Amino acid sequence: MYLNISLLLALLLLSACSSTPQPTEVSSPRSAFDGFYQQWRGVPYRLGGENRAGLDCSAFTQLAYQQVLGFRLPRTTESQAAVGTAIERYRLRYGDLVFFKTGWQQYHVGVYTGAGEFIHASTSKGVTRSRLDNRYWNARYWQARRLTQ
């Protein structure tokens, strides 16, 4: 009888161990940026805007980096273009900032998301995903920056 109780307790302990939940995987920056994009997709562009009623490109990247990585970017595109390390276009990685010259002393910024694409707040489409090799963006590409925490 004592052996049966010991055996039963051992089986219960083993079964409890086997049902222990595994730790959940922390989301990668890739999935986190994708999730951030899905939350903001279609929000209209508004110069100086910083919320769902409308936001500009640098506010979009500032919010993305704050919410996804906990990293505080400066507010303006020009200031964001001075942080981190400049990288060559062929070395782009997910999460790098990409910058464009869109006019005389006018700049645009977005977040590179791999496969030649970036997310940004477009003046014509609001928050959207675009291709770097798109005729418009390719002609205006200026630089890319990588931020490390």
VMD Tcl script that builds the backbone (N, CA, C; Angstrom):
set m [mol new atoms 447]
animate dup $m
set s [atomselect $m all]
$s set {name element resname resid chain x y z} {
  {N N MET 1 A 0.833 -1.188 0.000}
  {CA C MET 1 A 0.000 0.000 0.000}
  {C C MET 1 A 0.878 1.253 0.000}
  {N N TYR 2 A 1.925 1.272 0.836}
  {CA C TYR 2 A 2.834 2.414 0.908}
  {C C TYR 2 A 3.536 2.612 -0.427}
  {N N LEU 3 A 3.902 1.521 -1.091}
  {CA C LEU 3 A 4.556 1.574 -2.392}
  {C C LEU 3 A 3.598 2.142 -3.445}
  {N N ASN 4 A 2.324 1.758 -3.384}
  {CA C ASN 4 A 1.337 2.259 -4.334}
  {C C ASN 4 A 1.124 3.777 -4.177}
  {N N ILE 5 A 1.101 4.272 -2.938}
  {CA C ILE 5 A 0.922 5.699 -2.685}
  {C C ILE 5 A 2.147 6.472 -3.180}
  {N N SER 6 A 3.341 5.931 -2.930}
  {CA C SER 6 A 4.568 6.577 -3.399}
  {C C SER 6 A 4.593 6.631 -4.920}
  {N N LEU 7 A 4.192 5.527 -5.538}
  {CA C LEU 7 A 4.163 5.467 -6.990}
  {C C LEU 7 A 3.144 6.465 -7.552}
  {N N LEU 8 A 1.992 6.564 -6.923}
  {CA C LEU 8 A 0.954 7.494 -7.352}
  {C C LEU 8 A 1.442 8.940 -7.215}
  {N N LEU 9 A 2.098 9.270 -6.096}
  {CA C LEU 9 A 2.637 10.618 -5.906}
  {C C LEU 9 A 3.707 10.937 -6.952}
  {N N ALA 10 A 4.564 9.973 -7.245}
  {CA C ALA 10 A 5.608 10.190 -8.248}
  {C C ALA 10 A 4.985 10.436 -9.615}
  {N N LEU 11 A 3.952 9.673 -9.952}
  {CA C LEU 11 A 3.280 9.870 -11.236}
  {C C LEU 11 A 2.604 11.240 -11.306}
  {N N LEU 12 A 1.982 11.660 -10.214}
  {CA C LEU 12 A 1.346 12.973 -10.183}
  {C C LEU 12 A 2.370 14.096 -10.357}
  {N N LEU 13 A 3.516 13.971 -9.689}
  {CA C LEU 13 A 4.566 14.978 -9.826}
  {C C LEU 13 A 5.098 15.028 -11.249}
  {N N LEU 14 A 5.316 13.873 -11.858}
  {CA C LEU 14 A 5.814 13.826 -13.228}
  {C C LEU 14 A 4.802 14.397 -14.212}
  {N N SER 15 A 3.535 14.081 -13.999}
  {CA C SER 15 A 2.522 14.598 -14.919}
  {C C SER 15 A 2.376 16.107 -14.754}
  {N N ALA 16 A 2.557 16.618 -13.550}
  {CA C ALA 16 A 2.499 18.059 -13.326}
  {C C ALA 16 A 3.643 18.749 -14.047}
  {N N CYS 17 A 4.831 18.132 -14.009}
  {CA C CYS 17 A 5.982 18.717 -14.702}
  {C C CYS 17 A 5.774 18.729 -16.207}
  {N N SER 18 A 5.170 17.694 -16.728}
  {CA C SER 18 A 5.008 17.629 -18.180}
  {C C SER 18 A 3.960 18.607 -18.683}
  {N N SER 19 A 3.091 19.086 -17.806}
  {CA C SER 19 A 2.073 20.023 -18.256}
  {C C SER 19 A 2.434 21.469 -17.949}
  {N N THR 20 A 3.650 21.703 -17.484}
  {CA C THR 20 A 4.073 23.063 -17.204}
  {C C THR 20 A 4.111 23.855 -18.499}
  {N N PRO 21 A 3.446 24.979 -18.534}
  {CA C PRO 21 A 3.434 25.745 -19.780}
  {C C PRO 21 A 4.818 26.273 -20.118}
  {N N GLN 22 A 5.124 26.277 -21.398}
  {CA C GLN 22 A 6.389 26.811 -21.866}
  {C C GLN 22 A 6.302 28.333 -21.868}
  {N N PRO 23 A 7.436 29.009 -21.634}
  {CA C PRO 23 A 7.387 30.474 -21.679}
  {C C PRO 23 A 7.009 30.943 -23.082}
  {N N THR 24 A 6.246 32.010 -23.134}
  {CA C THR 24 A 5.850 32.517 -24.436}
  {C C THR 24 A 7.021 33.248 -25.073}
  {N N GLU 25 A 7.093 33.145 -26.375}
  {CA C GLU 25 A 8.177 33.789 -27.108}
  {C C GLU 25 A 7.927 35.285 -27.151}
  {N N VAL 26 A 8.972 36.049 -26.862}
  {CA C VAL 26 A 8.865 37.494 -26.951}
  {C C VAL 26 A 8.831 37.855 -28.427}
  {N N SER 27 A 7.934 38.745 -28.788}
  {CA C SER 27 A 7.812 39.071 -30.205}
  {C C SER 27 A 9.087 39.745 -30.700}
  {N N SER 28 A 9.451 39.444 -31.916}
  {CA C SER 28 A 10.640 40.022 -32.516}
  {C C SER 28 A 10.323 41.440 -32.965}
  {N N PRO 29 A 11.366 42.252 -33.187}
  {CA C PRO 29 A 11.099 43.588 -33.723}
  {C C PRO 29 A 10.331 43.511 -35.042}
  {N N ARG 30 A 10.588 42.480 -35.843}
  {CA C ARG 30 A 9.898 42.334 -37.132}
  {C C ARG 30 A 8.396 42.234 -36.911}
  {N N SER 31 A 7.975 41.317 -36.081}
  {CA C SER 31 A 6.537 41.160 -35.881}
  {C C SER 31 A 5.959 42.363 -35.140}
  {N N ALA 32 A 6.763 42.983 -34.280}
  {CA C ALA 32 A 6.282 44.150 -33.554}
  {C C ALA 32 A 6.094 45.345 -34.497}
  {N N PHE 33 A 7.050 45.582 -35.414}
  {CA C PHE 33 A 6.878 46.663 -36.395}
  {C C PHE 33 A 5.692 46.366 -37.304}
  {N N ASP 34 A 5.516 45.108 -37.695}
  {CA C ASP 34 A 4.367 44.743 -38.532}
  {C C ASP 34 A 3.060 45.010 -37.788}
  {N N GLY 35 A 3.028 44.661 -36.516}
  {CA C GLY 35 A 1.841 44.923 -35.708}
  {C C GLY 35 A 1.585 46.411 -35.555}
  {N N PHE 36 A 2.642 47.177 -35.353}
  {CA C PHE 36 A 2.508 48.628 -35.250}
  {C C PHE 36 A 1.940 49.190 -36.551}
  {N N TYR 37 A 2.473 48.729 -37.665}
  {CA C TYR 37 A 1.985 49.181 -38.972}
  {C C TYR 37 A 0.488 48.869 -39.127}
  {N N GLN 38 A 0.086 47.669 -38.758}
  {CA C GLN 38 A -1.330 47.292 -38.902}
  {C C GLN 38 A -2.235 48.200 -38.066}
  {N N GLN 39 A -1.755 48.623 -36.904}
  {CA C GLN 39 A -2.551 49.512 -36.051}
  {C C GLN 39 A -2.701 50.911 -36.647}
  {N N TRP 40 A -1.709 51.364 -37.394}
  {CA C TRP 40 A -1.700 52.730 -37.909}
  {C C TRP 40 A -2.012 52.821 -39.395}
  {N N ARG 41 A -2.093 51.712 -40.070}
  {CA C ARG 41 A -2.318 51.666 -41.516}
  {C C ARG 41 A -3.540 52.507 -41.906}
  {N N GLY 42 A -3.351 53.374 -42.891}
  {CA C GLY 42 A -4.443 54.198 -43.389}
  {C C GLY 42 A -4.670 55.497 -42.643}
  {N N VAL 43 A -4.015 55.702 -41.489}
  {CA C VAL 43 A -4.175 56.974 -40.777}
  {C C VAL 43 A -3.654 58.082 -41.694}
  {N N PRO 44 A -4.419 59.147 -41.868}
  {CA C PRO 44 A -4.025 60.179 -42.837}
  {C C PRO 44 A -2.771 60.948 -42.425}
  {N N TYR 45 A -2.110 61.481 -43.429}
  {CA C TYR 45 A -0.957 62.351 -43.209}
  {C C TYR 45 A -1.456 63.725 -42.782}
  {N N ARG 46 A -0.796 64.298 -41.788}
  {CA C ARG 46 A -1.081 65.678 -41.377}
  {C C ARG 46 A 0.212 66.275 -40.860}
  {N N LEU 47 A 0.708 67.305 -41.525}
  {CA C LEU 47 A 1.949 67.959 -41.136}
  {C C LEU 47 A 1.860 68.413 -39.683}
  {N N GLY 48 A 2.802 67.974 -38.874}
  {CA C GLY 48 A 2.819 68.323 -37.452}
  {C C GLY 48 A 1.941 67.430 -36.597}
  {N N GLY 49 A 1.158 66.543 -37.231}
  {CA C GLY 49 A 0.265 65.666 -36.481}
  {C C GLY 49 A 1.023 64.558 -35.773}
  {N N GLU 50 A 0.440 64.115 -34.658}
  {CA C GLU 50 A 1.094 63.095 -33.838}
  {C C GLU 50 A 0.116 62.067 -33.285}
  {N N ASN 51 A -1.065 61.942 -33.907}
  {CA C ASN 51 A -2.048 61.006 -33.370}
  {C C ASN 51 A -2.876 60.398 -34.500}
  {N N ARG 52 A -3.896 59.635 -34.148}
  {CA C ARG 52 A -4.702 58.927 -35.145}
  {C C ARG 52 A -5.547 59.842 -36.035}
  {N N ALA 53 A -5.699 61.082 -35.627}
  {CA C ALA 53 A -6.404 62.035 -36.484}
  {C C ALA 53 A -5.532 62.411 -37.673}
  {N N GLY 54 A -4.244 62.193 -37.564}
  {CA C GLY 54 A -3.294 62.487 -38.623}
  {C C GLY 54 A -1.902 62.660 -38.047}
  {N N LEU 55 A -0.908 62.217 -38.796}
  {CA C LEU 55 A 0.463 62.368 -38.340}
  {C C LEU 55 A 1.384 62.499 -39.538}
  {N N ASP 56 A 2.555 63.082 -39.284}
  {CA C ASP 56 A 3.522 63.204 -40.363}
  {C C ASP 56 A 4.549 62.077 -40.267}
  {N N CYS 57 A 5.466 62.042 -41.228}
  {CA C CYS 57 A 6.383 60.900 -41.334}
  {C C CYS 57 A 7.292 60.764 -40.121}
  {N N SER 58 A 7.821 61.871 -39.611}
  {CA C SER 58 A 8.736 61.762 -38.474}
  {C C SER 58 A 8.001 61.401 -37.187}
  {N N ALA 59 A 6.752 61.816 -37.058}
  {CA C ALA 59 A 5.953 61.391 -35.900}
  {C C ALA 59 A 5.696 59.892 -35.980}
  {N N PHE 60 A 5.434 59.396 -37.197}
  {CA C PHE 60 A 5.209 57.956 -37.382}
  {C C PHE 60 A 6.435 57.155 -36.957}
  {N N THR 61 A 7.620 57.547 -37.431}
  {CA C THR 61 A 8.825 56.792 -37.055}
  {C C THR 61 A 9.128 56.966 -35.566}
  {N N GLN 62 A 8.887 58.148 -35.033}
  {CA C GLN 62 A 9.115 58.374 -33.604}
  {C C GLN 62 A 8.217 57.461 -32.768}
  {N N LEU 63 A 6.934 57.393 -33.115}
  {CA C LEU 63 A 6.005 56.515 -32.398}
  {C C LEU 63 A 6.367 55.042 -32.575}
  {N N ALA 64 A 6.754 54.658 -33.788}
  {CA C ALA 64 A 7.116 53.260 -34.049}
  {C C ALA 64 A 8.301 52.838 -33.187}
  {N N TYR 65 A 9.341 53.632 -33.170}
  {CA C TYR 65 A 10.526 53.279 -32.382}
  {C C TYR 65 A 10.232 53.288 -30.886}
  {N N GLN 66 A 9.412 54.243 -30.453}
  {CA C GLN 66 A 9.056 54.308 -29.027}
  {C C GLN 66 A 8.262 53.074 -28.618}
  {N N GLN 67 A 7.231 52.724 -29.385}
  {CA C GLN 67 A 6.356 51.616 -29.006}
  {C C GLN 67 A 6.977 50.249 -29.255}
  {N N VAL 68 A 7.742 50.101 -30.334}
  {CA C VAL 68 A 8.297 48.794 -30.676}
  {C C VAL 68 A 9.589 48.504 -29.926}
  {N N LEU 69 A 10.483 49.500 -29.851}
  {CA C LEU 69 A 11.805 49.272 -29.266}
  {C C LEU 69 A 12.044 50.021 -27.961}
  {N N GLY 70 A 11.118 50.908 -27.590}
  {CA C GLY 70 A 11.330 51.700 -26.383}
  {C C GLY 70 A 12.435 52.726 -26.571}
  {N N PHE 71 A 12.689 53.107 -27.810}
  {CA C PHE 71 A 13.770 54.027 -28.150}
  {C C PHE 71 A 13.170 55.371 -28.537}
  {N N ARG 72 A 13.656 56.439 -27.933}
  {CA C ARG 72 A 13.105 57.781 -28.185}
  {C C ARG 72 A 13.886 58.470 -29.300}
  {N N LEU 73 A 13.233 58.652 -30.441}
  {CA C LEU 73 A 13.821 59.381 -31.564}
  {C C LEU 73 A 13.518 60.864 -31.433}
  {N N PRO 74 A 14.357 61.710 -32.011}
  {CA C PRO 74 A 14.002 63.134 -32.082}
  {C C PRO 74 A 12.725 63.311 -32.897}
  {N N ARG 75 A 12.113 64.468 -32.840}
  {CA C ARG 75 A 10.813 64.683 -33.475}
  {C C ARG 75 A 10.882 64.952 -34.974}
  {N N THR 76 A 11.897 65.634 -35.456}
  {CA C THR 76 A 11.902 66.020 -36.866}
  {C C THR 76 A 12.720 65.054 -37.726}
  {N N THR 77 A 12.400 65.023 -39.003}
  {CA C THR 77 A 13.122 64.170 -39.949}
  {C C THR 77 A 14.602 64.545 -39.988}
  {N N GLU 78 A 14.901 65.829 -40.043}
  {CA C GLU 78 A 16.293 66.272 -40.084}
  {C C GLU 78 A 17.061 65.817 -38.848}
  {N N SER 79 A 16.443 65.890 -37.679}
  {CA C SER 79 A 17.094 65.439 -36.444}
  {C C SER 79 A 17.260 63.921 -36.430}
  {N N GLN 80 A 16.266 63.201 -36.932}
  {CA C GLN 80 A 16.363 61.742 -36.990}
  {C C GLN 80 A 17.480 61.310 -37.932}
  {N N ALA 81 A 17.729 62.107 -38.978}
  {CA C ALA 81 A 18.768 61.784 -39.958}
  {C C ALA 81 A 20.172 61.936 -39.382}
  {N N ALA 82 A 20.282 62.484 -38.185}
  {CA C ALA 82 A 21.590 62.688 -37.565}
  {C C ALA 82 A 21.890 61.668 -36.471}
  {N N VAL 83 A 20.954 60.787 -36.152}
  {CA C VAL 83 A 21.190 59.807 -35.087}
  {C C VAL 83 A 21.609 58.464 -35.679}
  {N N GLY 84 A 22.207 57.654 -34.862}
  {CA C GLY 84 A 22.611 56.325 -35.312}
  {C C GLY 84 A 23.794 56.375 -36.249}
  {N N THR 85 A 23.940 55.315 -37.008}
  {CA C THR 85 A 25.066 55.153 -37.923}
  {C C THR 85 A 24.565 55.105 -39.357}
  {N N ALA 86 A 25.209 55.872 -40.229}
  {CA C ALA 86 A 24.860 55.822 -41.647}
  {C C ALA 86 A 25.250 54.451 -42.198}
  {N N ILE 87 A 24.381 53.882 -43.016}
  {CA C ILE 87 A 24.663 52.577 -43.627}
  {C C ILE 87 A 24.384 52.643 -45.124}
  {N N GLU 88 A 25.068 51.789 -45.853}
  {CA C GLU 88 A 24.863 51.706 -47.292}
  {C C GLU 88 A 23.509 51.053 -47.569}
  {N N ARG 89 A 22.914 51.427 -48.658}
  {CA C ARG 89 A 21.592 50.913 -49.025}
  {C C ARG 89 A 21.580 49.388 -49.124}
  {N N TYR 90 A 22.629 48.806 -49.658}
  {CA C TYR 90 A 22.670 47.350 -49.812}
  {C C TYR 90 A 22.821 46.615 -48.479}
  {N N ARG 91 A 23.082 47.345 -47.405}
  {CA C ARG 91 A 23.207 46.737 -46.080}
  {C C ARG 91 A 21.953 46.912 -45.212}
  {N N LEU 92 A 20.878 47.401 -45.790}
  {CA C LEU 92 A 19.655 47.644 -45.017}
  {C C LEU 92 A 19.175 46.388 -44.304}
  {N N ARG 93 A 18.735 46.585 -43.065}
  {CA C ARG 93 A 18.126 45.510 -42.276}
  {C C ARG 93 A 16.796 46.011 -41.729}
  {N N TYR 94 A 15.978 45.054 -41.369}
  {CA C TYR 94 A 14.658 45.353 -40.810}
  {C C TYR 94 A 14.789 46.345 -39.657}
  {N N GLY 95 A 14.008 47.421 -39.707}
  {CA C GLY 95 A 14.002 48.417 -38.639}
  {C C GLY 95 A 14.898 49.617 -38.878}
  {N N ASP 96 A 15.739 49.579 -39.910}
  {CA C ASP 96 A 16.572 50.744 -40.209}
  {C C ASP 96 A 15.689 51.891 -40.695}
  {N N LEU 97 A 16.129 53.101 -40.435}
  {CA C LEU 97 A 15.430 54.280 -40.948}
  {C C LEU 97 A 15.917 54.566 -42.359}
  {N N VAL 98 A 14.991 54.869 -43.260}
  {CA C VAL 98 A 15.336 55.243 -44.628}
  {C C VAL 98 A 14.846 56.670 -44.870}
  {N N PHE 99 A 15.698 57.457 -45.525}
  {CA C PHE 99 A 15.429 58.877 -45.723}
  {C C PHE 99 A 15.438 59.227 -47.200}
  {N N PHE 100 A 14.610 60.222 -47.534}
  {CA C PHE 100 A 14.444 60.661 -48.914}
  {C C PHE 100 A 14.457 62.184 -48.955}
  {N N LYS 101 A 15.002 62.741 -50.039}
  {CA C LYS 101 A 14.905 64.181 -50.299}
  {C C LYS 101 A 13.739 64.348 -51.254}
  {N N THR 102 A 12.678 64.976 -50.782}
  {CA C THR 102 A 11.450 65.088 -51.578}
  {C C THR 102 A 11.245 66.474 -52.168}
  {N N GLY 103 A 12.125 67.383 -51.862}
  {CA C GLY 103 A 12.019 68.740 -52.377}
  {C C GLY 103 A 13.181 69.549 -51.863}
  {N N TRP 104 A 13.189 70.822 -52.232}
  {CA C TRP 104 A 14.250 71.694 -51.756}
  {C C TRP 104 A 14.112 71.840 -50.249}
  {N N GLN 105 A 15.068 71.317 -49.515}
  {CA C GLN 105 A 15.068 71.282 -48.042}
  {C C GLN 105 A 13.829 70.594 -47.470}
  {N N GLN 106 A 13.301 69.609 -48.175}
  {CA C GLN 106 A 12.199 68.793 -47.668}
  {C C GLN 106 A 12.667 67.346 -47.640}
  {N N TYR 107 A 12.373 66.681 -46.539}
  {CA C TYR 107 A 12.829 65.313 -46.341}
  {C C TYR 107 A 11.671 64.427 -45.897}
  {N N HIS 108 A 11.863 63.130 -46.085}
  {CA C HIS 108 A 10.854 62.139 -45.702}
  {C C HIS 108 A 11.582 60.967 -45.058}
  {N N VAL 109 A 10.916 60.293 -44.109}
  {CA C VAL 109 A 11.533 59.168 -43.408}
  {C C VAL 109 A 10.526 58.031 -43.255}
  {N N GLY 110 A 11.049 56.818 -43.255}
  {CA C GLY 110 A 10.241 55.628 -43.028}
  {C C GLY 110 A 11.083 54.554 -42.354}
  {N N VAL 111 A 10.465 53.427 -42.072}
  {CA C VAL 111 A 11.145 52.299 -41.418}
  {C C VAL 111 A 11.236 51.152 -42.418}
  {N N TYR 112 A 12.456 50.697 -42.678}
  {CA C TYR 112 A 12.671 49.592 -43.614}
  {C C TYR 112 A 12.107 48.301 -43.015}
  {N N THR 113 A 11.362 47.546 -43.833}
  {CA C THR 113 A 10.729 46.317 -43.330}
  {C C THR 113 A 11.152 45.073 -44.111}
  {N N GLY 114 A 12.262 45.171 -44.816}
  {CA C GLY 114 A 12.769 44.009 -45.538}
  {C C GLY 114 A 12.155 43.872 -46.920}
  {N N ALA 115 A 12.775 43.030 -47.719}
  {CA C ALA 115 A 12.293 42.719 -49.068}
  {C C ALA 115 A 12.088 43.975 -49.922}
  {N N GLY 116 A 12.915 45.001 -49.679}
  {CA C GLY 116 A 12.825 46.217 -50.477}
  {C C GLY 116 A 11.657 47.121 -50.133}
  {N N GLU 117 A 11.045 46.941 -48.969}
  {CA C GLU 117 A 9.873 47.731 -48.588}
  {C C GLU 117 A 10.114 48.538 -47.316}
  {N N PHE 118 A 9.316 49.593 -47.165}
  {CA C PHE 118 A 9.370 50.400 -45.950}
  {C C PHE 118 A 7.969 50.881 -45.611}
  {N N ILE 119 A 7.755 51.163 -44.334}
  {CA C ILE 119 A 6.478 51.706 -43.871}
  {C C ILE 119 A 6.702 53.172 -43.530}
  {N N HIS 120 A 5.671 53.981 -43.783}
  {CA C HIS 120 A 5.823 55.421 -43.590}
  {C C HIS 120 A 4.464 56.097 -43.649}
  {N N ALA 121 A 4.463 57.385 -43.308}
  {CA C ALA 121 A 3.257 58.201 -43.420}
  {C C ALA 121 A 3.384 59.019 -44.698}
  {N N SER 122 A 2.695 58.580 -45.728}
  {CA C SER 122 A 2.735 59.208 -47.041}
  {C C SER 122 A 1.758 60.379 -47.102}
  {N N THR 123 A 2.175 61.456 -47.773}
  {CA C THR 123 A 1.285 62.622 -47.893}
  {C C THR 123 A 0.038 62.278 -48.696}
  {N N SER 124 A 0.132 61.328 -49.616}
  {CA C SER 124 A -1.022 61.004 -50.469}
  {C C SER 124 A -1.845 59.814 -49.978}
  {N N LYS 125 A -1.216 58.870 -49.280}
  {CA C LYS 125 A -1.919 57.646 -48.880}
  {C C LYS 125 A -2.032 57.453 -47.374}
  {N N GLY 126 A -1.471 58.356 -46.592}
  {CA C GLY 126 A -1.444 58.152 -45.149}
  {C C GLY 126 A -0.430 57.068 -44.823}
  {N N VAL 127 A -0.602 56.399 -43.702}
  {CA C VAL 127 A 0.345 55.346 -43.301}
  {C C VAL 127 A 0.190 54.176 -44.254}
  {N N THR 128 A 1.299 53.832 -44.896}
  {CA C THR 128 A 1.272 52.807 -45.931}
  {C C THR 128 A 2.617 52.090 -46.005}
  {N N ARG 129 A 2.666 51.081 -46.852}
  {CA C ARG 129 A 3.904 50.352 -47.131}
  {C C ARG 129 A 4.248 50.619 -48.598}
  {N N SER 130 A 5.512 50.957 -48.854}
  {CA C SER 130 A 5.958 51.256 -50.214}
  {C C SER 130 A 7.239 50.503 -50.522}
  {N N ARG 131 A 7.578 50.456 -51.790}
  {CA C ARG 131 A 8.806 49.801 -52.241}
  {C C ARG 131 A 9.903 50.839 -52.483}
  {N N LEU 132 A 11.119 50.511 -52.067}
  {CA C LEU 132 A 12.253 51.400 -52.313}
  {C C LEU 132 A 12.543 51.538 -53.800}
  {N N ASP 133 A 12.264 50.506 -54.570}
  {CA C ASP 133 A 12.540 50.566 -56.003}
  {C C ASP 133 A 11.402 51.199 -56.807}
  {N N ASN 134 A 10.377 51.676 -56.120}
  {CA C ASN 134 A 9.330 52.448 -56.780}
  {C C ASN 134 A 9.998 53.658 -57.446}
  {N N ARG 135 A 9.569 53.984 -58.629}
  {CA C ARG 135 A 10.204 55.061 -59.405}
  {C C ARG 135 A 10.347 56.350 -58.582}
  {N N TYR 136 A 9.296 56.737 -57.878}
  {CA C TYR 136 A 9.324 57.977 -57.086}
  {C C TYR 136 A 10.350 57.887 -55.957}
  {N N TRP 137 A 10.246 56.840 -55.133}
  {CA C TRP 137 A 11.122 56.724 -53.960}
  {C C TRP 137 A 12.568 56.443 -54.350}
  {N N ASN 138 A 12.774 55.645 -55.356}
  {CA C ASN 138 A 14.125 55.321 -55.795}
  {C C ASN 138 A 14.878 56.580 -56.237}
  {N N ALA 139 A 14.200 57.465 -56.951}
  {CA C ALA 139 A 14.826 58.699 -57.434}
  {C C ALA 139 A 15.136 59.675 -56.298}
  {N N ARG 140 A 14.469 59.540 -55.169}
  {CA C ARG 140 A 14.623 60.489 -54.063}
  {C C ARG 140 A 15.367 59.910 -52.861}
  {N N TYR 141 A 15.794 58.662 -52.967}
  {CA C TYR 141 A 16.515 58.032 -51.849}
  {C C TYR 141 A 17.724 58.882 -51.469}
  {N N TRP 142 A 17.900 59.099 -50.163}
  {CA C TRP 142 A 18.982 59.945 -49.682}
  {C C TRP 142 A 19.974 59.149 -48.841}
  {N N GLN 143 A 19.492 58.509 -47.770}
  {CA C GLN 143 A 20.381 57.775 -46.871}
  {C C GLN 143 A 19.583 56.836 -45.989}
  {N N ALA 144 A 20.318 55.992 -45.263}
  {CA C ALA 144 A 19.707 55.107 -44.259}
  {C C ALA 144 A 20.532 55.194 -42.989}
  {N N ARG 145 A 19.865 54.999 -41.855}
  {CA C ARG 145 A 20.540 55.059 -40.547}
  {C C ARG 145 A 20.121 53.838 -39.747}
  {N N ARG 146 A 21.083 53.299 -39.022}
  {CA C ARG 146 A 20.810 52.185 -38.116}
  {C C ARG 146 A 21.006 52.672 -36.695}
  {N N LEU 147 A 20.003 52.438 -35.868}
  {CA C LEU 147 A 20.077 52.844 -34.466}
  {C C LEU 147 A 20.350 51.628 -33.611}
  {N N THR 148 A 21.229 51.790 -32.667}
  {CA C THR 148 A 21.484 50.724 -31.703}
  {C C THR 148 A 21.176 51.275 -30.337}
  {N N GLN 149 A 20.649 50.399 -29.508}
  {CA C GLN 149 A 20.268 50.845 -28.162}
  {C C GLN 149 A 21.385 50.643 -27.191}
}
mol reanalyze $m
mol bondsrecalc $m
mol representation Tube
mol addrep $m
